[in-house]
Amino acid sequence: MPNLLLVDYLQRCRAQHAIVNATPAYTAEETIRLNRISPRRFAKVVMVRLDEELAMVVMPAHYRLAPKLLGESLGVKRVELATERQFRNRFPRCEVGSIPPIGHLFGVRAFLVPAFDEFADIYCKSGSHHELLRMPFREMQRFAHWDSVEKAATLRLRSPTANHLQRLLKLAKVSGIDIPNPLRQPFPLSSS
């Protein structure tokens, strides 16, 4: 069941939204894979401590937080990932790992990494692992009250997995494109 505080807020604001059934998943990557959602259309929440303040960073599913760069971007001295123990009581009636990205409902400051498809619907957790919230991005932005963070200064793409590269190589081979297998030779997977 989605978080009632979230649903009540969206209904009172007359926000365009839908709660959709989802295959239960506990990570953003599992959620997009099992529910066939584009990573640019799934908003995941990463809880952080900025100096001593609890905050959330909302980003696409395929991005990874770089705490040091986030600290530089926000002008704080210390950034660390928050432990579940530090925030679980802040989100009543939300299953662990299914926090909606609307921080002000729970008294938490929220930052957005501007890397979403602005003209499409986005999906996010709704307080439950069994349902997702679907909303037009601009509608979500209007009601979420996010502060913006520099995309390039805070995040980097996750490195592709070996399985992902093997699927791409197989597709290339089927299409008649000959590409040397990067898994058999030194190949930097991420640029730092």
N, C-alpha and C positions, 0 to 999 in steps of 0.2 A: 504494500500500500504506500502511495507517495506521501510525503510529509504534508500533513494537514495545514500547517502554517504557510507553507509555500503555495499550496493550492488555493487557500483562502485569500492570500495576498494577490495572486494573479487574477482570481475571479473578481475581487473588489476593484481592481484596477482595470477590469475589462480587457485584459491582455489576450491577444490571439495566442492560444497555446493548445496543446493536446498532450495527454498522458497516454503513452503507447506501451503495450506489453512488450517485454524484451526477454530474450534468453538470458537467464541469470549469469552474470560474470562479475569478477571481483577486481579486475584491473582494466584500465582504459583500453589497452591493446586487445584484451580478450573481448571486451564489449564491442569494439568496432568490428572485430573479426567475426564473432558469433552472430551479430545483428546486421552485418553487411552495411556498415556506415563508413563513409569516407572519413579519414583522420582529420581533414580540415573542417569537418562538420560536427565533430564531437568535442565538447568542451570538458576538459578534465580539470579537477581542482587539486592543487598542491598546497598543503598547509605549511607555512613557514613562520619562524620567529624573527622579526626585524628588531634588533636590539632586544627589548623585552616585550614587544608588542606582537600578539598573534595576528596573522594576516593570511589571506588566501591569494594565490596566483592562479588565474584562469588561462589555460592555454590549449591549443589543439592536441589531440591524443598522441601525435607522433613527435612532439617536442619534448625536450628534456630541460629541466631547470639547471642553470649554472649559478649557484648561490653567490659566488664572488662577484660576478658581473652584475647580478641583480642588486647587490649591495652598493656597488659603484653607481649604478643607474639611479638608485633611490636616495643616495647620500646617507646611508646608514653604515655603522661600523661593523656590525655583526649580523650575518644572515645564516640561519641554519634550518634544516628541515624540522618541522615540529613532530614530536612523537604523538602517537595516538592518545597516550595518557594526558598530554597537555591540552588536547582539544575535544576529547570525546563528550564531555559534559556540556560543551558549547552548542551542540547540535542535537537537541532533544528529538526523540522519535525518528532519528535518521539511523539507518544501518551503517555500521562501520564501513568506510570506503564508498559511500554513496551520497556524499554531501552535495547539495545543489550549489551552483556557482553564484548565488545571490547572498553575499556575505552580510549585508546590512540587516537582513531579517534576523540574523543570529548575533548581531553586535560585533561583527568582524569586518575589518577593512579589506576590500577586494581590489586586486590589480588585474588588468586585462593585457594580454600580449596580443597586439593587433595583427593576427595572422589567419583569421577566419575568412571564409567566403561571405562577404557582407550581404550578398543578394540571395542567399539561400537560407533554408531552415537549418538550425543547429540543434543538436541533441545533447543532453546532459543527464546526469543522474538526478533522480527526483526524491531522494531520501530512501529509496528502496532499490535492491538489485534486480527486482522483477519488472520494474517500469522505468521508462525514460520520459523526460520532458522534451517535447519538440516545439520549437518556436522560431519564427523568423528572427534572424540575427539582430536586425535593427530594433525589433520589439524587445528582445532580451536585453540589448544594450540600454534601451530607454528605462527599463525597470530595475536593472541590476546595480546601477550607480557605481560602475567600475572606474577606477583611476587607471590611466594608461601607463604602460611601461614600454621602453624601447625594445622592439623585437630583436634587433641585431645585438643589442647590449646584454640581453638576458638569457637568450636561449640558443640552442643549436639543435639541428635535426638529430634524431637517434641514428646510430649506425645501422645499415641494413643487416638483417640476419643472413646467415648462410642459406637457409631455406628460401628466403626471398630472392637472393641472387640466383639460386638454382632454378627457381620458377621463371625468372626473367631470361636466363640462358636457354631454357627449354622453349619458351615462346619465340625467342630470336631464331633458334634452330628450325622450328616449325615454319617460320616465315622465310627461311632461306638466308638468314643473315649469319655470317660466320664471325663469332666473337670469341677471342681466347678466354678460357676460364680463369677469372681472377682469383678463384679459390686455390688454384694450383701454383700461384706465383705471388710474390710480395705485392700487396695492394692496400694502400691506406683507405680505410673505411670511413674515416671522418677527418675533416680538416680542422685543426685547432690553431 
